Amino acid sequence: MPRREVNHLKPLSNTPLQAYFDNRLQLADVIDQILRQIGPAELVISTFSTSDAFIRRLHRLKNEGLVLSCSLFVDLKASRKTVLLAGFIKTVFDAVFLCENHSKVVLFSNGSHHVTIVTSQNQTQGNRMECGIISTDNAIFNYISDGFIQLKNASLPLGRL
């Protein structure tokens, strides 16, 4: 099967719902592309597991001023790995919550945009086919944001580690 070019995101301004399905487009790439379209934003990220490489990408985006603040919701089962990365995590994430979580979601918000990514990919690079849906619908953003408020109340906050 011939390899396709990496799917770059369509402009969010006229594509309120889009999908990607690729084994070369990583979640960090999608986050980078969205931030470059909408400008600096606050992020809420949930995952089962994270990696040093993903955190490094977020660190660069934060240093560029594209990530204004960032909260992480990570599964309790992955807490051992999270603690091993704690020194680096505290330079990127403003709050970390350990919880029963298998969702893989990223919320972006700034004064003019609300963007939601729901993806199959953890924050690790497995070079497997991954799929994601990107939405600019405020109702979807608010529904998932409300879910994170409930999850936060049932989490073990690690704050600034």
Backbone bond lengths (Angstrom), bond angles and torsions (degrees), N, CA, C in turn:
res aa  C-N    CA-C-N  psi(-1)  N-CA   C-N-CA  omega(-1)  CA-C   N-CA-C  phi
1 M - - - 1.447 - - 1.530 108.09 -
2 P 1.338 119.11 127.57 1.465 120.78 -179.87 1.527 111.13 -67.00
3 R 1.350 115.56 145.17 1.460 121.45 -179.92 1.518 109.17 -76.69
4 R 1.335 115.95 136.43 1.458 121.71 175.96 1.517 109.00 -87.23
5 E 1.325 116.27 157.94 1.455 119.72 170.90 1.513 108.63 -66.55
6 V 1.339 116.22 150.53 1.460 119.64 177.72 1.519 108.70 -60.63
7 N 1.318 115.40 130.43 1.455 122.08 -179.20 1.522 109.84 -70.92
8 H 1.303 116.77 114.20 1.455 120.26 173.99 1.515 107.80 -93.07
9 L 1.311 115.44 149.39 1.452 119.29 -175.76 1.515 111.89 -68.04
10 K 1.309 113.83 146.32 1.462 120.31 173.24 1.528 107.47 -78.17
11 P 1.322 117.61 160.24 1.469 119.43 177.69 1.530 110.88 -58.22
12 L 1.340 115.51 128.00 1.463 120.39 -179.72 1.517 111.62 -66.22
13 S 1.325 116.70 -26.71 1.466 120.39 -176.40 1.527 112.57 -62.79
14 N 1.332 118.30 -29.23 1.461 119.28 178.87 1.536 112.91 -124.44
15 T 1.337 116.43 12.55 1.466 120.67 176.62 1.527 107.62 -132.67
16 P 1.327 117.78 83.54 1.461 120.53 -174.22 1.529 114.57 -70.35
17 L 1.324 116.92 -14.30 1.461 121.18 178.29 1.514 107.77 -145.52
18 Q 1.326 115.93 124.13 1.460 119.56 178.21 1.522 109.31 -148.47
19 A 1.322 114.88 163.17 1.463 120.71 -177.73 1.525 109.57 -130.58
20 Y 1.320 114.30 159.41 1.462 120.44 169.77 1.523 107.91 -135.00
21 F 1.321 115.30 149.51 1.464 122.71 -179.92 1.507 106.04 -148.63
22 D 1.337 116.90 101.46 1.460 120.08 -170.98 1.518 109.89 -160.55
23 N 1.319 117.29 156.79 1.459 120.09 175.46 1.526 112.27 -105.32
24 R 1.325 117.00 5.04 1.464 120.27 178.63 1.521 112.99 -115.26
25 L 1.298 117.87 -18.44 1.460 122.20 179.97 1.527 107.94 -89.14
26 Q 1.324 116.32 110.89 1.455 121.74 -178.43 1.527 110.33 -90.88
27 L 1.328 116.90 158.22 1.458 121.74 -179.52 1.529 111.14 -56.50
28 A 1.315 117.64 -40.05 1.469 120.09 178.64 1.532 111.32 -61.57
29 D 1.333 117.40 -33.83 1.473 120.82 176.28 1.522 110.64 -65.00
30 V 1.328 115.97 -42.18 1.467 120.92 -179.05 1.529 109.53 -65.12
31 I 1.325 117.07 -44.68 1.466 121.32 178.21 1.524 110.07 -59.21
32 D 1.314 117.04 -46.05 1.468 122.23 179.18 1.531 110.69 -58.02
33 Q 1.331 116.80 -48.22 1.467 120.68 -178.25 1.533 111.71 -63.58
34 I 1.325 117.00 -39.78 1.469 119.54 179.59 1.526 110.33 -65.96
35 L 1.324 116.98 -46.38 1.469 119.63 -179.93 1.529 111.30 -60.61
36 R 1.309 117.77 -35.54 1.466 120.35 179.64 1.532 111.26 -71.47
37 Q 1.342 116.31 -22.06 1.467 119.69 175.77 1.523 112.33 -84.15
38 I 1.338 117.30 -41.85 1.468 119.41 -172.20 1.526 113.33 -99.16
39 G 1.321 117.38 -15.27 1.460 120.83 -177.26 1.516 111.48 90.28
40 P 1.330 116.77 -177.05 1.465 121.28 -176.64 1.528 112.10 -53.58
41 A 1.335 115.43 140.49 1.465 120.21 -175.76 1.523 110.67 -151.23
42 E 1.322 114.06 161.53 1.463 122.49 170.41 1.519 106.94 -89.74
43 L 1.331 116.78 139.50 1.458 121.56 -178.05 1.520 110.96 -120.57
44 V 1.319 115.24 144.04 1.457 123.43 167.12 1.524 104.54 -123.14
45 I 1.328 115.73 127.12 1.459 120.90 -174.81 1.520 109.11 -127.00
46 S 1.332 116.40 135.86 1.460 119.83 173.43 1.522 108.73 -126.41
47 T 1.327 114.65 146.68 1.445 120.75 -179.13 1.514 110.02 -160.44
48 F 1.302 116.08 163.49 1.458 119.48 170.84 1.521 109.00 -82.36
49 S 1.332 116.39 -37.88 1.456 120.96 -176.06 1.525 110.13 -147.55
50 T 1.319 116.71 145.78 1.458 121.21 178.26 1.519 109.57 -122.52
51 S 1.322 116.18 170.69 1.466 120.25 -178.35 1.515 110.90 -137.88
52 D 1.302 114.87 161.86 1.455 122.34 177.37 1.534 110.62 -59.37
53 A 1.325 117.41 -41.42 1.473 121.01 -178.49 1.531 111.14 -63.15
54 F 1.338 117.14 -42.02 1.455 120.71 178.82 1.527 110.41 -64.85
55 I 1.309 116.58 -44.95 1.463 120.53 -179.65 1.530 110.36 -62.67
56 R 1.335 117.25 -38.98 1.474 120.17 177.03 1.517 111.80 -60.20
57 R 1.340 117.31 -40.78 1.475 120.35 178.01 1.516 110.76 -63.37
58 L 1.340 117.29 -43.87 1.461 120.41 177.85 1.528 111.26 -64.22
59 H 1.314 116.09 -37.56 1.466 121.04 178.24 1.528 110.16 -59.61
60 R 1.326 116.25 -44.64 1.481 120.04 178.25 1.524 110.86 -62.83
61 L 1.322 117.13 -42.84 1.469 120.49 179.26 1.526 111.36 -65.01
62 K 1.319 116.47 -36.21 1.467 120.17 177.37 1.531 109.92 -67.95
63 N 1.332 116.95 -42.25 1.470 120.74 177.95 1.525 112.13 -63.89
64 E 1.332 116.82 -30.35 1.469 121.35 176.60 1.516 111.78 -76.72
65 G 1.331 117.62 -8.85 1.458 121.44 -179.34 1.513 113.89 86.51
66 L 1.325 117.86 8.42 1.465 120.73 -179.23 1.524 112.15 -83.84
67 V 1.329 117.86 -27.90 1.463 121.92 175.73 1.521 107.05 -103.94
68 L 1.332 115.87 112.78 1.464 120.58 -178.37 1.526 111.30 -80.44
69 S 1.315 116.46 -41.65 1.460 122.91 174.57 1.521 107.14 -155.16
70 C 1.329 115.25 160.53 1.454 118.17 -175.92 1.522 109.82 -153.10
71 S 1.336 115.96 129.04 1.459 122.46 174.53 1.518 108.65 -113.42
72 L 1.331 115.51 146.50 1.454 121.43 -178.20 1.524 109.70 -124.37
73 F 1.332 115.90 130.35 1.459 123.06 171.67 1.523 106.46 -111.50
74 V 1.335 116.53 118.30 1.459 120.60 -176.52 1.529 109.59 -130.62
75 D 1.314 116.21 147.88 1.455 121.31 -175.25 1.530 112.09 -66.38
76 L 1.318 115.20 144.97 1.466 121.47 177.83 1.527 111.99 -57.82
77 K 1.336 116.92 -35.86 1.467 120.01 -178.53 1.521 112.11 -65.49
78 A 1.325 116.84 -22.59 1.464 120.49 179.48 1.528 111.08 -97.20
79 S 1.329 117.54 10.44 1.466 120.63 -174.45 1.520 112.74 -64.10
80 R 1.321 118.58 -32.19 1.471 120.70 178.99 1.527 109.87 -60.76
81 K 1.333 116.41 -45.18 1.462 120.75 177.81 1.532 110.15 -66.12
82 T 1.334 117.06 -39.99 1.465 121.49 179.23 1.517 110.50 -60.71
83 V 1.321 117.67 -43.30 1.459 121.64 179.75 1.529 110.54 -64.87
84 L 1.322 118.14 -37.08 1.467 121.01 178.26 1.529 111.49 -63.15
85 L 1.331 116.77 -29.91 1.463 121.64 179.57 1.528 112.48 -95.08
86 A 1.335 117.40 6.93 1.464 122.36 -170.45 1.526 113.55 -55.16
87 G 1.302 117.97 -41.81 1.462 120.32 -178.89 1.512 112.59 -58.77
88 F 1.315 116.62 -39.76 1.454 120.95 179.99 1.526 111.27 -81.59
89 I 1.325 116.16 -38.28 1.466 120.71 -178.80 1.529 110.69 -57.10
90 K 1.328 117.31 -39.70 1.464 119.36 -175.86 1.522 112.82 -68.11
91 T 1.328 118.47 -16.36 1.464 119.85 176.10 1.528 112.10 -84.00
92 V 1.323 117.54 -13.15 1.460 121.56 -176.38 1.523 112.41 -112.04
93 F 1.329 116.54 -48.57 1.459 120.73 -174.11 1.520 110.87 -93.21
94 D 1.316 115.63 136.41 1.459 121.51 178.30 1.519 111.50 -82.08
95 A 1.327 116.91 -24.43 1.460 122.22 176.89 1.525 108.41 -153.18
96 V 1.328 115.82 142.43 1.459 122.05 177.82 1.519 107.43 -129.10
97 F 1.325 116.03 133.09 1.462 121.53 -178.30 1.520 109.17 -124.79
98 L 1.331 116.42 123.73 1.455 121.74 173.43 1.519 107.69 -90.24
99 C 1.321 116.28 130.85 1.462 119.94 -173.92 1.525 109.45 -159.56
100 E 1.308 115.22 172.51 1.458 119.97 173.39 1.515 106.76 -80.63
101 N 1.310 115.94 99.56 1.460 120.92 -171.00 1.523 110.82 -143.98
102 H 1.293 116.05 129.25 1.458 121.07 171.56 1.527 110.31 -123.52
103 S 1.327 117.48 1.71 1.466 120.88 -179.02 1.519 110.54 -71.80
104 K 1.304 115.02 152.04 1.464 122.44 175.95 1.520 106.11 -129.15
105 V 1.329 114.99 94.74 1.458 122.04 -172.07 1.521 108.74 -136.36
106 V 1.329 116.14 147.40 1.460 121.57 169.94 1.529 107.09 -131.57
107 L 1.333 115.83 127.90 1.462 122.09 174.22 1.523 108.04 -110.00
108 F 1.332 116.01 134.89 1.467 122.97 176.36 1.517 107.26 -118.36
109 S 1.326 116.91 133.60 1.462 118.42 174.42 1.521 109.96 -144.21
110 N 1.319 114.10 137.65 1.455 121.95 170.55 1.531 106.61 -146.77
111 G 1.287 118.21 -171.95 1.457 120.76 -174.88 1.515 115.44 -59.21
112 S 1.321 117.77 -22.91 1.462 119.17 -175.14 1.529 115.00 -127.36
113 H 1.321 118.40 -1.91 1.465 120.20 -176.26 1.523 111.91 -138.54
114 H 1.328 114.39 143.69 1.457 123.54 167.96 1.523 106.06 -130.62
115 V 1.329 116.27 115.99 1.465 121.06 -177.66 1.526 107.95 -125.82
116 T 1.324 115.26 139.97 1.461 122.11 178.89 1.525 109.07 -123.77
117 I 1.326 115.64 133.02 1.471 121.31 168.79 1.519 106.76 -114.69
118 V 1.312 116.57 129.54 1.459 121.97 168.98 1.520 104.84 -118.41
119 T 1.331 116.66 122.48 1.456 120.51 -171.03 1.522 112.14 -134.37
120 S 1.295 115.84 160.66 1.459 121.01 175.08 1.523 110.94 -84.49
121 Q 1.320 117.53 -13.97 1.462 121.42 -169.64 1.523 114.04 -90.30
122 N 1.331 115.36 130.61 1.451 120.71 166.23 1.527 107.10 -69.80
123 Q 1.300 117.03 178.55 1.467 120.31 179.84 1.523 110.19 -89.41
124 T 1.299 114.66 43.38 1.456 121.96 177.28 1.524 107.00 -127.73
125 Q 1.312 115.90 160.59 1.460 119.40 -178.37 1.513 108.92 -107.41
126 G 1.327 116.12 110.63 1.449 120.66 -178.84 1.506 113.42 -112.13
127 N 1.327 117.43 -4.77 1.462 122.49 -178.34 1.523 112.27 52.72
128 R 1.323 114.82 37.38 1.457 121.25 174.06 1.518 107.73 -110.31
129 M 1.309 115.46 165.63 1.456 118.90 176.66 1.524 108.55 -61.96
130 E 1.306 115.68 130.87 1.464 122.42 177.29 1.515 107.84 -128.79
131 C 1.311 114.93 151.79 1.447 120.91 -177.61 1.513 108.96 -131.00
132 G 1.305 116.31 144.71 1.447 120.21 176.95 1.513 111.16 -149.72
133 I 1.318 114.78 154.05 1.458 122.93 175.65 1.513 107.02 -119.68
134 I 1.313 117.13 133.76 1.457 123.09 179.10 1.519 107.78 -118.39
135 S 1.337 115.13 129.11 1.458 120.72 -176.69 1.524 110.40 -131.51
136 T 1.324 115.44 144.46 1.470 120.86 172.56 1.527 110.33 -109.75
137 D 1.327 117.42 13.61 1.458 122.53 -179.19 1.537 109.96 -73.82
138 N 1.330 117.00 123.21 1.462 121.67 -178.62 1.521 112.60 -63.98
139 A 1.321 118.06 -35.14 1.465 120.85 -179.56 1.533 110.40 -64.17
140 I 1.318 117.62 -41.91 1.468 121.30 178.01 1.523 109.36 -65.20
141 F 1.331 116.87 -47.47 1.466 121.58 178.90 1.530 110.24 -55.84
142 N 1.333 117.71 -49.03 1.461 121.62 -177.28 1.524 111.92 -65.21
143 Y 1.321 117.44 -38.95 1.461 121.18 179.25 1.528 110.64 -61.74
144 I 1.329 116.61 -47.70 1.472 120.37 -179.39 1.524 110.51 -70.79
145 S 1.314 117.65 -37.91 1.460 121.19 177.03 1.532 110.58 -59.38
146 D 1.325 117.07 -42.59 1.465 121.09 176.35 1.535 110.67 -61.94
147 G 1.314 117.16 -36.57 1.464 121.18 176.72 1.518 111.37 -62.86
148 F 1.331 116.81 -38.56 1.467 119.88 178.11 1.528 111.39 -68.00
149 I 1.317 117.67 -33.41 1.471 120.24 176.55 1.529 109.25 -62.68
150 Q 1.323 116.29 -44.14 1.471 120.06 177.61 1.528 111.13 -65.19
151 L 1.326 116.95 -41.84 1.461 121.23 179.41 1.524 110.84 -64.21
152 K 1.315 116.70 -38.93 1.471 121.17 178.33 1.524 110.43 -59.41
153 N 1.323 116.58 -40.66 1.465 121.15 -179.90 1.527 112.50 -67.32
154 A 1.326 117.60 -21.51 1.465 122.18 179.96 1.527 111.70 -104.99
155 S 1.339 117.73 15.13 1.461 122.05 -174.17 1.512 112.18 -108.99
156 L 1.300 113.87 164.10 1.462 122.14 170.97 1.523 106.08 -96.58
157 P 1.336 117.76 103.85 1.464 119.19 -177.91 1.526 111.63 -75.26
158 L 1.298 115.04 136.04 1.461 120.38 175.41 1.522 110.51 -105.11
159 G 1.349 116.26 -4.77 1.454 119.92 177.05 1.514 112.81 51.01
160 R 1.307 116.60 -129.71 1.468 121.80 -178.88 1.532 111.15 -90.52
161 L 1.327 116.83 24.85 1.470 122.88 179.32 1.500 110.44 42.07
